[in-house]
Amino acid sequence: MVLPEMPADLLGGHCQALAAAATGRLPTRAALDACRADGTRAAERGVPLRTLVDGALAAAEGLPDVLPALRRAVSALMEGYELAQLAAIRGEETARREFVDDLLQGRAERLAERAEHFGLRLAESYVVAAARGLREGDQDRIERDLIARFGSHNVLVAVREGLLVCVVPATLPAAVGEFTHHVRARFPPGWRVGVGRAHRGPGGVVTSFREAAGALELADALRLDLDVVRAADLLVFPVLLRDRGAIEDLVTSVLSPLLRARGGHEPLVETLEAVFAAHGNQAAAARRLGISPRAVTYRLERIRRLTGFSPDDPTQRFTLETAVLGARLLDWPWDQS
């Protein structure tokens, strides 16, 4: 007898296998395939697995000597059911990642409809974090952990341009911190996370992603010793680069004399970077560089003599720091030939 919760047409293959078993024969391959098909249809219709198995057992009541066949038939039912569930999960994951990829690229086709399916509220503001240093398998593990904590409607994870990208609501800043925590735990040394600013709507997601990726590029160009770089902290650099001619002229005018220094310009530029990073504290700069404070003082005096600019003077310090930043951004020195 089939339980009332079970649609009558879902156990046709199973009942055929049991009918054959009543004659003393085990189910054929075709009969087991029909059972698997029953299990698949049950999963697709949303029938609970327990209900399916109860119905399969009830169908065998009163039939003699069917236990071996029943075992095989129920196993085939469950296999079909589980395969259908797995296929549905994989299809959902694929659709989710395709949606995030389209979102990050600004492709608007059916975006609102698909966003609703994944719980994304496009009218809200979102923040995008992008991590460099991705290895195979990292995406799935980090995505599962984030979704387990914050829910699938609050976290979107995808791989874009070689970066692991995480999109979260601006109202959930803890998700960015959690994303960074998992990146730190799983990525190899050399990882870095860029974080864009909060922007509204689908276009805002694209903008925030570009800011996060741009922050990573700027951090590399400036040789920043930071694991996490925020676009909001680097806003001055795009401003500098808007007038490339002016910044090139500044770098050339201020730093070119260092090219004549004995031992090359690089130790002097690195000394300036260390002093600026230490807010003028020469002892801290020396520790950063691994040299003595006296050596730092000597190098700064050489810089003053060669360029005419001293980091001790507030106005001249700003000029020197801007020139050094511009030099790193534009990969100075350029070909002098």
N, C-alpha and C positions, 0 to 999 in steps of 0.2 A: 504494500500500500504506500503510495507517495504522499508525503505530508502536504497539507493544504497550502503552505507557504511556497511550495515548489511549483513553478509553471509546468503544466502537464507535458509539454513538448521538449523538456530539457533533458530527459533521461532516456531518449529513444535508443541510442547506441548502447547505453548501459543495460537496458532491459533485454536487448538482443543478445548481449554477452551472457546474461544470466539464463536466458532461455536455452542457449546452447549448452551451458554448464549443467542444466537439469538433466541432460542426456548423458552426462559423464565426461564431456569434452571441455578442455580449457579454451578460453577465448582466442580467436584467431587474431592475427595482426590487424586485419581490417576492422574487427570488432573493437580492439583496443584503440585504434585510430578514431573510431566513432565515439568512444568514451572521451578521448581527449578533446574532440570537437564539442562534446556536451559541456565539458569543463570550461572551455574557452567561451562558449555562448553564455554560460552562467556568469562568468566574470564580467563579460561585456554588458550584461543586463543588470549587474549590481547585486546579484544573489549572494548572500553571505556564504563563505566556505562551509561553515558549520551546517547551515541549512542544506547545502548541496550534499554533504556527506550523510546527514541524517536521512535525506530522501533516498540516497543510494542504498543505505542499509535497510531502510523500510521496504524497498522494492524486493529485497531478497527474503523477506519473512515468509515462512511456509514452504520455501523451496528446499528440498533435501540435498545434502552433499554439494553445496555450492561455495563453501568457504575458500578454497584455493582460487577459484575463478573470481569470487567476490573481492579477494585481496587485490588481484591484478586489475580488475575493473575500477575499483575505487582509487588505486594508485594512478591509473591513467586519467581518471577524472580530475584528480588533484594536480597532476602534472600539467594538463591542459589549462586548468584554472590559474596556476602559478605563472605559466608562460604568458598568458594573456595579461596578468597583472604586471609582470616585468616589462612587457612590450608597451603597456600603457604608461608606465613610469618613464621608460626611456623616451617615448614619444613626447611626454610632457617636458622632460629635461631638454630635448632638442628644440622644441618650440620655445621654451623659455630663453635658451641661449640665442636663438635666432632673433627673438624679440629684443634682447639686450643689445645684440650686435647692430640691429637696425636703429635702435634708440641712440646708440653712441655715434652712429654715422649720420643721424638726422634724417633717415628715410621715414617718411610720414605715412606710408601706405598702411591703412587699417590700424594705425598706432593706438588711437583711443580705444578701439574695440578690444584689441589685444591687451592693452594696459589694464583694462577693467578685469579681464580674465585672470591676470597675475596679481591683482590687488594694488596696482600702482595708481596713485591719484595724481594725474598729470598737472593739476592746477597748483600743487604744492611745490615748495622749494626742495632741491636735492643737492647733495654734496657727493662728489666723486673722488675716490682715492685710487691711486694706481701704484702697483708695486713692481719693481724691477728685480729680476733674479729668479723668475719662475722656472720650476722643474716639473717634469711630467708627473702627474698624480696630485700635485699640490692643490690644483683648482678644486677638485672634487672634495677633498678632505676639508679644506677651509670653507667651502660653500656649505657643506653639511653642518659644520660646527656653528657657523653664523646663523643659518636658518633655524637650527635647534634652539638657539638662544633668543633670536629676535623675531622669528617667523618669516615665512616665505614672502609675505606681502610687504615686508620692511627691508629686505635685502635682495639685491640683484648682483650676481657675480658672473663675469665673463672674461675671456681673454681677447685682448684687442691690441694690435701692433706690438706683440711680444710682451705686453704688460698684463698682470692680473688686475682686473678693474672691479671695484666694488661701488655700487650706487646705493646710497641710503638717504632717508629723509633728513633734512637739515635739523629737524626737531629731535633727532636721535644721534647726538654726537658720540655717545658711548660706542656706537657700532663702528665708527672709524678707529677708535682706540682698540676695540676688540680685533678688528681686521689687522691692525698693525701688530698686535700681540701674536696672532697666528702666523703672520709673515715672519716675524722675528724667530719664532720657534721652529719654523719648517724650512725657510729659505737658507741657502748657503751664505757664507760671508760675502759681503759686497752688496747685499740687498739694500734697497732704499725705497721709501714710500713718498710719493708726491700727493698733496691734498689740494684740490681745487676749492674755490669759494662757493658759497650757496647761491644757486640761481633757480628761478622759477620755470616750470614747464619743461617740455621735451627739448626745446632749444637750449634751455638752461643746463640740462644734463650734458649736452654736447659741449657747451662752453666750459663747464666745470671739469670735464674730462680733458679738454685741451689745456686748461690751466694746470691740471695735475701733471700731465705729460710734460708741459713746458717747464714746470718747476723742477722736474728731474733733470731735464737738459741743462737748465741754468745752474743747478747745483753741481753738475759735472764740470761745466765750463769754468765755474768759479772755484772749483776744488773745495767745496764746503764740506766740513767734517760733521755732517748731520745725517742721521738715519731717516728722519722725517722732515720734509721740506714743505712748507705751506705757501701756496701762491700768494696769499694775503701778505706774507712777509717779504715778498720779492717784487712788489709792484713797481719799485723805482727802476728796475732793470729794463722792462719793456719801454719805459719812458726814455731811458738813455739811448736805446737802440732805434728809436723813431727818427733821430737825426744822426745817421751813421757817419756822415761826413764830419759833423761837429765833434763826435766822440773820437774819431780817428785823428783829427787834428789835435785834440787835447792829448791823446796818448803819445803821439809823435813829438809834440812840443815839450811835454813834461818828462817823458821817460827815455827818449832816444839817447840822451847823454850817458845813460847807464850801460849802453851797448859798448862803450869804450872802457868800461871798468875791467881791471885785472881780475881774472877768475870768472868773468862773465856777468851778465845782468841778473841771472836767475836767483842767486843767493840774496841779492839786494831786494829784489821784488818779494821774495818769500819773507824776508825780514819785515818789510812794510806790512804784508798781510798779517803776520803774526802780531805785530804791534797794534794794528787796527783791531784785530780779533780780541786782543787783551785790553782794549780800551785805553791804550797808551801805557800800560804797565809793562815796563821793559823786563823786569824780572820774570813775569809770567810769560812774556814772549820768548825769553831765553829758554825757559823750561819746555815750551812748545817746540822750539827749534832744536833742542838738545845741545845748546852752546852756552857759553858763559854770558852773564849780563854785560861784561866788559866788551865782549865781541859784538853784542847788539849795539852798544853805544858807538863802537868804532864804525860799524856798518852804517848807522844812521848819519854819522858825521860825513862819511863818504858820499852818501846820497845827497846831503845838503850841499856839499862842495860841487858835486857834478851837476845837479839839477837846479840849484838855487832855491829849492823848496825844503822846508823843515816840518816834520810832523808835530813839533812842539808848538808851532804857530797855528791857531784855530783855522784861519782862512786857508793857509797853505796846506794844512792837514786835509781839509775837505777836498782841495784840488788834487793832492796826491792820491787820496783814497779813491776818488772818482776815476782818475787815470788808471790806477791799478785794476779796478773792477772792469773798466773798459778794455784793458789789455787782455784780461782773462776771457772776457766775453767774445772778443774778436780775434783771439789766438795770436796775439802780438808776441814777438816781432814778426813783421811781414818780410817777404823777400826784398832785400835791400839792393838787388842788382838792377 
